[in-house]
Amino acid sequence: MSLRVAVVGSGPAGIYTAEALVKQSAGPVEVDVLERLPTPYGLVRYGVAPDHTSIKSIANYLQRVLELPQVRFLGGVTLGSEVSVDDLLACYDAVVYCTGAMVDRRMGIPGEDLVGSVAATDFVNWYCGHPDVSPDRFTLDSPEVAVIGVGNVAVDVVRVLAKTAEELSSTDVPDDVLARLADSQVKAIHMIGRRGPEHAKFTLKELRELGELANADVCVRPDEAVVLGGDFPRQVKGNIEVLRSWSERAPVGRPRRLDVRFWLRPVEILGTTRVEGLRLERTRLSQDGRVVGTGEFETLPVGMVLRSVGYQSVALPGVPFSSETMTVPNVEGRVRDREYVAGWLKRGPTGVIGTNKSDAAETVRTLLADDPHGRVASIDELLSARGVRPVTYEDWRAIEQAEASLARTLGRGERVKLVGLEAMLAACGRVTPAPP
């Protein structure tokens, strides 16, 4: 009898897990990839910036895995809603949790809950067309915006804020979102890091892209670009050199301005009902390497604050979870008998997309060595009895085709994302579209 495994989550970690199961298993294996959305690929679809088409092409590789005869895609199936952990253990020999890290960490400062103070992931989900975020979620009516964080997500956010709608028109940004970007009133963007340039987490390629912006001057203060000594890795040296070069050039009067700031930490978001400003404190490193305040403050007159200070996972119903590490406790991917974990939910939000491949391979080695067996029921019969009709891979391909058709109609690139679950389900004939 073949080994049957449920993989919960269809992002890179989940699909790499499915691939590893097929490749590593000595005997027959069947893998169902369960996903709460009608669409696969996770952060590749809803986290990678729309203008990073080379990175988004990873979806082509993931697609080939979903097309393997041993793999099925079951969209619209949520753990804790349509199925429970006990249901999965009854229907599969093993379950692998791969739901990633879905929320931003908070800064823990006064004013963080004001209107206009939001997680960068919400903004990313918005311009990437995630069905959880409405196209009218953001109105870019403030002349100044602060982005807290100096990693690649922060770089993506400021780049999208700085570009014109015309520059993004050939991407898959939803049309309603593109219209809001076209109406943007943003003139100044502040990207803020608590430490110095040598501690920034962005990669050199992503950083250099900011210097190529046609619609924004990129400015760095000379005193904040100073780095004293140190034997840094080549990547860090490259970042330092780029930032230093930007500190030596004068603005040329482009429509928008991006200020890349260092040695500042947010201490309070100002305002009564919505964001009206951001108070920052100058920082330095203590002898033991901690960031400490200097007692020197400044205030930026921003109307929006986007925090990008790290991701964290959330607990799944019925699955062990550590509130200290914000991961599922595991040993080489093993959680409990017949339960496993891979990806950011396993190790925390570290590494790049490709890191999930080796991580998934480790988990699968553990799973196969355990040789789990225990299923007594059928997931198809269980879902049918509950009136749940999963979105199939063929349904997903119909959604893709509808997005390609929409792009042709609008004269915009290769595809334009459909917005909302109803539109996606209508595209694959699952619901009747609402009248215009």
VONU-872564 format. One record per residue (C-alpha): residue number from 0; x, y, z. Coordinates in Angstrom, 3 decimals. Layout:
BEGIN
(NUM, (X, Y, Z));
...
END
This chain:
BEGIN
(0, (0.000, 0.000, 0.000));
(1, (1.295, 3.450, -0.903));
(2, (2.264, 6.088, 1.649));
(3, (-0.281, 8.896, 1.696));
(4, (0.805, 12.278, 3.083));
(5, (-1.006, 15.574, 3.622));
(6, (1.069, 18.730, 3.214));
(7, (-0.677, 21.726, 4.793));
(8, (0.340, 24.865, 2.911));
(9, (1.193, 25.339, -0.777));
(10, (4.008, 27.869, -0.565));
(11, (7.580, 26.939, -1.473));
(12, (8.083, 24.949, 1.756));
(13, (4.969, 22.874, 1.118));
(14, (5.632, 22.213, -2.546));
(15, (9.306, 21.421, -1.952));
(16, (8.112, 18.956, 0.697));
(17, (5.810, 17.306, -1.837));
(18, (8.677, 17.091, -4.327));
(19, (11.033, 15.584, -1.724));
(20, (8.446, 12.954, -0.821));
(21, (8.137, 11.884, -4.442));
(22, (11.890, 11.852, -5.042));
(23, (13.036, 10.284, -1.779));
(24, (10.386, 7.617, -1.241));
(25, (11.538, 4.130, -2.224));
(26, (7.926, 2.973, -2.605));
(27, (4.734, 4.451, -4.018));
(28, (3.629, 7.730, -2.440));
(29, (0.582, 9.995, -2.793));
(30, (0.757, 13.615, -1.669));
(31, (-2.152, 15.994, -1.201));
(32, (-1.169, 19.664, -0.867));
(33, (-3.884, 21.403, 1.151));
(34, (-4.292, 25.182, 0.856));
(35, (-6.892, 27.515, 2.354));
(36, (-6.840, 29.786, -0.744));
(37, (-7.886, 28.794, -4.283));
(38, (-4.347, 29.648, -5.421));
(39, (-1.003, 27.936, -4.713));
(40, (2.573, 29.228, -4.273));
(41, (2.181, 31.269, -1.074));
(42, (4.720, 34.101, -0.831));
(43, (5.836, 33.545, -4.415));
(44, (2.396, 34.766, -5.508));
(45, (1.534, 37.082, -2.632));
(46, (4.886, 38.181, -1.201));
(47, (7.334, 38.693, -4.053));
(48, (7.161, 42.224, -5.416));
(49, (5.279, 42.423, -8.742));
(50, (8.242, 44.018, -10.530));
(51, (10.566, 41.151, -9.507));
(52, (9.525, 38.910, -12.351));
(53, (12.682, 36.786, -12.257));
(54, (11.966, 35.735, -8.669));
(55, (8.286, 35.171, -9.429));
(56, (9.377, 32.752, -12.158));
(57, (10.063, 30.256, -9.350));
(58, (6.350, 29.540, -9.734));
(59, (7.199, 27.746, -12.994));
(60, (9.290, 25.242, -11.031));
(61, (6.646, 24.851, -8.332));
(62, (4.027, 24.311, -11.039));
(63, (5.927, 21.290, -12.357));
(64, (5.799, 19.716, -8.902));
(65, (2.024, 20.177, -8.680));
(66, (1.734, 18.490, -12.082));
(67, (3.483, 15.319, -10.900));
(68, (1.053, 12.359, -11.022));
(69, (1.714, 11.594, -7.342));
(70, (0.684, 15.117, -6.225));
(71, (-2.760, 16.703, -5.877));
(72, (-3.650, 20.315, -5.087));
(73, (-6.673, 20.761, -2.791));
(74, (-7.440, 24.466, -2.504));
(75, (-10.098, 26.019, -0.314));
(76, (-9.423, 23.572, 2.530));
(77, (-8.512, 25.204, 5.852));
(78, (-7.081, 23.401, 8.865));
(79, (-9.348, 24.221, 11.783));
(80, (-12.336, 24.941, 9.555));
(81, (-13.015, 22.305, 6.904));
(82, (-10.722, 19.735, 8.560));
(83, (-9.065, 19.133, 11.932));
(84, (-5.749, 17.540, 12.848));
(85, (-7.623, 14.377, 13.854));
(86, (-9.353, 14.338, 10.468));
(87, (-6.024, 14.525, 8.658));
(88, (-4.443, 11.811, 10.773));
(89, (-7.423, 9.589, 10.025));
(90, (-7.115, 10.167, 6.280));
(91, (-3.323, 10.223, 5.870));
(92, (-0.365, 8.247, 7.109));
(93, (1.457, 11.472, 7.925));
(94, (0.848, 15.235, 7.980));
(95, (3.447, 17.946, 7.303));
(96, (2.646, 21.520, 8.381));
(97, (4.122, 24.163, 6.062));
(98, (2.082, 27.329, 6.643));
(99, (5.034, 29.706, 6.928));
(100, (5.199, 32.948, 8.881));
(101, (2.116, 34.958, 8.034));
(102, (2.205, 38.058, 10.258));
(103, (4.574, 40.914, 11.057));
(104, (6.147, 41.356, 14.452));
(105, (4.976, 44.406, 16.364));
(106, (7.253, 47.221, 17.529));
(107, (5.584, 47.579, 20.919));
(108, (5.499, 51.384, 21.009));
(109, (2.716, 53.877, 21.865));
(110, (0.440, 54.748, 18.953));
(111, (1.055, 51.521, 17.066));
(112, (-2.690, 50.875, 16.783));
(113, (-3.557, 54.255, 15.241));
(114, (-5.179, 54.318, 11.815));
(115, (-2.344, 54.505, 9.314));
(116, (0.027, 52.350, 11.349));
(117, (0.080, 48.985, 9.627));
(118, (2.162, 45.895, 9.034));
(119, (4.225, 45.885, 5.867));
(120, (2.777, 42.456, 5.064));
(121, (-0.683, 44.036, 4.813));
(122, (0.666, 46.533, 2.309));
(123, (2.518, 43.801, 0.394));
(124, (-0.627, 41.644, 0.353));
(125, (-2.531, 44.665, -0.952));
(126, (-0.337, 45.382, -3.947));
(127, (0.075, 41.640, -4.593));
(128, (-3.700, 41.131, -4.745));
(129, (-4.128, 38.827, -1.744));
(130, (-7.821, 38.001, -1.280));
(131, (-7.586, 38.748, 2.460));
(132, (-6.925, 42.436, 1.712));
(133, (-9.467, 44.582, -0.110));
(134, (-8.259, 46.810, -2.981));
(135, (-9.603, 49.820, -1.061));
(136, (-7.562, 48.963, 2.050));
(137, (-5.005, 51.694, 1.348));
(138, (-5.470, 55.288, 0.252));
(139, (-2.081, 56.874, -0.320));
(140, (-3.150, 60.378, 0.657));
(141, (-0.246, 61.316, 2.932));
(142, (2.695, 63.256, 1.458));
(143, (5.147, 61.459, 3.778));
(144, (5.402, 57.776, 4.714));
(145, (7.798, 55.946, 7.059));
(146, (8.881, 52.335, 6.488));
(147, (10.481, 50.823, 9.581));
(148, (13.077, 48.214, 8.674));
(149, (16.069, 47.780, 6.383));
(150, (15.499, 44.327, 4.919));
(151, (14.386, 43.199, 1.474));
(152, (10.684, 43.486, 2.328));
(153, (11.196, 47.126, 3.333));
(154, (13.121, 47.703, 0.105));
(155, (10.239, 46.204, -1.908));
(156, (7.711, 48.418, -0.133));
(157, (9.622, 51.662, -0.642));
(158, (10.325, 50.775, -4.276));
(159, (6.617, 50.251, -4.994));
(160, (5.791, 53.499, -3.170));
(161, (8.429, 55.352, -5.178));
(162, (7.532, 54.066, -8.632));
(163, (4.843, 55.479, -10.877));
(164, (1.753, 53.485, -11.784));
(165, (2.981, 53.512, -15.377));
(166, (6.163, 51.726, -14.314));
(167, (4.064, 49.012, -12.650));
(168, (1.410, 48.737, -15.355));
(169, (3.099, 45.789, -17.079));
(170, (3.132, 43.748, -13.839));
(171, (0.357, 41.635, -12.315));
(172, (-0.757, 44.313, -9.825));
(173, (-4.582, 44.258, -9.652));
(174, (-6.142, 47.020, -11.715));
(175, (-7.970, 48.605, -8.764));
(176, (-4.706, 48.729, -6.817));
(177, (-2.884, 50.226, -9.788));
(178, (-5.484, 53.006, -9.898));
(179, (-4.808, 53.810, -6.239));
(180, (-1.071, 53.861, -6.877));
(181, (-1.713, 56.265, -9.759));
(182, (-3.546, 58.598, -7.335));
(183, (-0.775, 58.408, -4.726));
(184, (0.049, 61.697, -2.968));
(185, (3.285, 60.334, -1.517));
(186, (6.246, 62.655, -2.055));
(187, (8.706, 61.593, 0.665));
(188, (9.482, 58.063, 1.870));
(189, (11.639, 57.421, 4.928));
(190, (13.226, 53.969, 5.321));
(191, (14.528, 53.687, 8.881));
(192, (16.957, 51.286, 10.542));
(193, (17.826, 51.025, 14.244));
(194, (21.453, 50.160, 13.511));
(195, (24.056, 51.218, 10.965));
(196, (24.540, 50.373, 7.279));
(197, (26.743, 47.408, 8.167));
(198, (23.815, 45.776, 9.987));
(199, (21.196, 46.207, 7.250));
(200, (19.567, 42.979, 6.051));
(201, (18.860, 43.869, 2.433));
(202, (20.847, 42.170, -0.303));
(203, (23.091, 44.167, -2.617));
(204, (21.039, 43.506, -5.741));
(205, (17.832, 44.772, -4.121));
(206, (19.612, 47.798, -2.653));
(207, (21.101, 48.825, -5.994));
(208, (17.641, 48.805, -7.556));
(209, (16.719, 51.769, -5.380));
(210, (19.522, 53.791, -6.946));
(211, (18.011, 53.134, -10.374));
(212, (14.601, 54.601, -9.569));
(213, (13.537, 57.026, -12.292));
(214, (10.844, 58.680, -10.177));
(215, (12.684, 59.268, -6.891));
(216, (15.905, 60.771, -5.597));
(217, (17.598, 58.448, -3.099));
(218, (19.314, 60.276, -0.256));
(219, (21.580, 59.112, 2.561));
(220, (22.958, 61.436, 5.236));
(221, (26.768, 61.419, 5.219));
(222, (27.006, 61.094, 9.015));
(223, (24.679, 58.068, 8.976));
(224, (26.643, 56.357, 6.193));
(225, (29.907, 56.334, 8.147));
(226, (31.139, 52.851, 9.063));
(227, (34.256, 52.560, 11.198));
(228, (36.555, 49.651, 10.326));
(229, (35.507, 46.042, 10.571));
(230, (36.197, 42.993, 8.445));
(231, (32.820, 42.620, 6.761));
(232, (31.577, 39.988, 4.299));
(233, (31.603, 40.991, 0.626));
(234, (27.832, 41.479, 0.606));
(235, (28.011, 43.919, 3.509));
(236, (30.966, 45.760, 1.988));
(237, (28.931, 46.198, -1.175));
(238, (25.992, 47.639, 0.751));
(239, (28.267, 50.038, 2.624));
(240, (29.894, 51.252, -0.582));
(241, (26.552, 51.830, -2.335));
(242, (25.135, 53.750, 0.624));
(243, (28.299, 55.826, 0.927));
(244, (28.121, 56.715, -2.769));
(245, (24.513, 57.834, -2.370));
(246, (25.514, 60.071, 0.534));
(247, (27.842, 61.951, -1.810));
(248, (25.349, 62.784, -4.534));
(249, (22.840, 65.618, -4.599));
(250, (19.124, 65.263, -5.419));
(251, (18.238, 66.126, -9.009));
(252, (14.600, 67.059, -8.402));
(253, (12.726, 63.865, -9.170));
(254, (9.019, 63.825, -8.150));
(255, (9.614, 61.696, -5.051));
(256, (12.372, 61.451, -2.477));
(257, (13.558, 58.369, -0.609));
(258, (15.549, 59.023, 2.570));
(259, (17.450, 55.950, 3.770));
(260, (18.100, 56.540, 7.482));
(261, (20.208, 54.709, 10.064));
(262, (20.822, 54.814, 13.811));
(263, (17.215, 55.723, 14.614));
(264, (14.552, 53.790, 16.498));
(265, (10.816, 54.535, 16.670));
(266, (9.702, 55.429, 20.183));
(267, (6.166, 56.714, 19.533));
(268, (3.673, 57.084, 16.723));
(269, (1.934, 60.420, 17.173));
(270, (-1.708, 61.272, 16.558));
(271, (-5.164, 61.227, 18.134));
(272, (-7.233, 59.013, 15.850));
(273, (-4.775, 58.453, 12.998));
(274, (-1.042, 58.748, 12.372));
(275, (0.189, 62.331, 12.352));
(276, (3.884, 61.853, 13.031));
(277, (6.652, 59.503, 14.100));
(278, (9.017, 60.248, 16.987));
(279, (12.477, 58.735, 16.642));
(280, (15.436, 58.476, 18.979));
(281, (19.049, 58.486, 17.829));
(282, (20.769, 55.201, 18.738));
(283, (24.234, 53.775, 19.220));
(284, (25.712, 50.414, 20.120));
(285, (26.647, 49.662, 23.704));
(286, (29.873, 47.829, 24.536));
(287, (28.004, 44.527, 24.523));
(288, (26.520, 45.218, 21.080));
(289, (22.994, 46.204, 22.134));
(290, (21.146, 49.134, 20.572));
(291, (20.673, 51.895, 23.132));
(292, (19.139, 55.348, 22.929));
(293, (21.177, 58.531, 23.108));
(294, (18.409, 60.850, 24.325));
(295, (18.454, 62.778, 21.037));
(296, (15.044, 62.843, 19.309));
(297, (13.491, 63.962, 16.025));
(298, (9.958, 63.848, 14.647));
(299, (8.891, 63.074, 11.092));
(300, (5.524, 64.497, 9.875));
(301, (4.349, 61.210, 8.341));
(302, (0.756, 60.127, 7.835));
(303, (1.515, 56.428, 7.473));
(304, (3.895, 54.056, 9.239));
(305, (4.615, 50.630, 7.739));
(306, (6.508, 48.287, 10.052));
(307, (8.782, 45.685, 8.503));
(308, (10.696, 44.380, 11.494));
(309, (10.343, 40.661, 10.889));
(310, (7.792, 37.918, 10.320));
(311, (6.429, 35.407, 12.766));
(312, (4.323, 32.279, 12.483));
(313, (0.916, 31.802, 14.087));
(314, (-0.343, 28.741, 15.911));
(315, (-2.393, 26.205, 13.978));
(316, (-5.481, 24.685, 15.658));
(317, (-4.497, 21.470, 17.408));
(318, (-0.777, 21.750, 16.595));
(319, (1.914, 22.319, 19.277));
(320, (3.369, 25.838, 19.199));
(321, (6.082, 27.672, 21.118));
(322, (5.242, 31.271, 22.034));
(323, (8.955, 31.847, 22.710));
(324, (10.341, 30.805, 19.326));
(325, (7.046, 31.316, 17.442));
(326, (7.611, 27.953, 15.749));
(327, (6.289, 24.412, 16.036));
(328, (8.695, 22.503, 18.339));
(329, (10.352, 19.693, 16.399));
(330, (13.372, 17.447, 16.099));
(331, (14.651, 17.408, 12.511));
(332, (11.077, 18.095, 11.412));
(333, (9.305, 15.561, 13.648));
(334, (6.592, 17.097, 15.854));
(335, (4.653, 14.098, 17.199));
(336, (3.786, 10.647, 15.979));
(337, (2.925, 11.011, 12.260));
(338, (3.100, 14.825, 12.437));
(339, (5.927, 16.881, 10.897));
(340, (6.796, 20.480, 10.031));
(341, (8.869, 22.266, 7.384));
(342, (9.725, 25.827, 6.344));
(343, (9.494, 28.970, 8.437));
(344, (6.992, 27.297, 10.759));
(345, (9.785, 24.839, 11.569));
(346, (12.861, 27.063, 11.826));
(347, (11.613, 30.656, 11.939));
(348, (11.694, 33.281, 9.149));
(349, (15.280, 32.785, 7.994));
(350, (16.921, 32.145, 4.664));
(351, (15.681, 32.719, 1.132));
(352, (13.043, 30.859, -0.878));
(353, (15.551, 28.199, -1.912));
(354, (16.460, 27.494, 1.724));
(355, (13.107, 25.771, 2.061));
(356, (14.241, 23.053, -0.333));
(357, (16.988, 21.655, 1.896));
(358, (14.805, 22.210, 4.940));
(359, (11.976, 20.180, 3.369));
(360, (14.421, 17.445, 2.391));
(361, (15.496, 17.054, 6.030));
(362, (11.915, 16.765, 7.234));
(363, (11.098, 14.199, 4.558));
(364, (14.144, 12.100, 5.485));
(365, (12.869, 12.035, 9.061));
(366, (9.349, 11.133, 7.927));
(367, (10.436, 8.308, 5.644));
(368, (12.767, 6.875, 8.285));
(369, (9.802, 6.740, 10.691));
(370, (7.797, 4.813, 8.059));
(371, (4.459, 6.132, 9.398));
(372, (1.169, 4.343, 8.735));
(373, (-2.233, 4.841, 10.267));
(374, (-4.854, 6.102, 7.865));
(375, (-8.302, 4.541, 8.113));
(376, (-10.466, 6.992, 6.152));
(377, (-10.639, 8.843, 2.826));
(378, (-10.191, 12.620, 2.624));
(379, (-12.360, 12.718, -0.498));
(380, (-15.250, 11.012, 1.274));
(381, (-14.830, 13.171, 4.375));
(382, (-14.888, 16.443, 2.418));
(383, (-17.780, 15.284, 0.270));
(384, (-19.826, 14.379, 3.365));
(385, (-19.234, 17.912, 4.673));
(386, (-20.195, 19.574, 1.406));
(387, (-16.645, 20.777, 0.750));
(388, (-15.582, 20.788, -2.890));
(389, (-11.843, 21.527, -3.055));
(390, (-10.359, 23.757, -5.735));
(391, (-8.394, 21.454, -8.017));
(392, (-5.214, 22.123, -9.941));
(393, (-7.321, 22.333, -13.110));
(394, (-9.476, 24.982, -11.413));
(395, (-6.323, 26.924, -10.552));
(396, (-5.182, 26.779, -14.165));
(397, (-8.538, 28.244, -15.179));
(398, (-7.910, 31.140, -12.764));
(399, (-4.496, 31.672, -14.368));
(400, (-6.053, 31.724, -17.814));
(401, (-8.634, 34.283, -16.675));
(402, (-5.854, 36.505, -15.334));
(403, (-3.978, 36.247, -18.640));
(404, (-7.168, 37.118, -20.502));
(405, (-7.736, 40.125, -18.249));
(406, (-4.201, 41.365, -18.953));
(407, (-4.835, 41.172, -22.709));
(408, (-8.119, 43.037, -22.321));
(409, (-6.433, 45.794, -20.320));
(410, (-3.295, 45.858, -22.456));
(411, (-1.155, 45.101, -19.413));
(412, (1.641, 42.538, -19.480));
(413, (1.172, 38.775, -19.193));
(414, (-1.387, 38.667, -16.395));
(415, (-3.368, 40.862, -14.037));
(416, (-4.458, 39.303, -10.770));
(417, (-8.113, 38.767, -10.050));
(418, (-9.222, 40.365, -6.801));
(419, (-11.230, 38.490, -4.200));
(420, (-12.284, 34.898, -3.697));
(421, (-15.543, 35.316, -5.594));
(422, (-13.802, 36.496, -8.758));
(423, (-11.323, 33.617, -8.610));
(424, (-14.001, 31.020, -7.981));
(425, (-16.111, 32.493, -10.764));
(426, (-13.154, 32.175, -13.144));
(427, (-13.108, 28.410, -12.643));
(428, (-16.889, 28.051, -12.787));
(429, (-17.349, 27.503, -9.088));
(430, (-19.685, 30.434, -8.464));
(431, (-21.774, 32.724, -10.655));
(432, (-20.062, 36.102, -10.980));
(433, (-21.905, 39.061, -9.473));
(434, (-23.496, 41.438, -11.997));
(435, (-21.463, 44.607, -12.706));
END
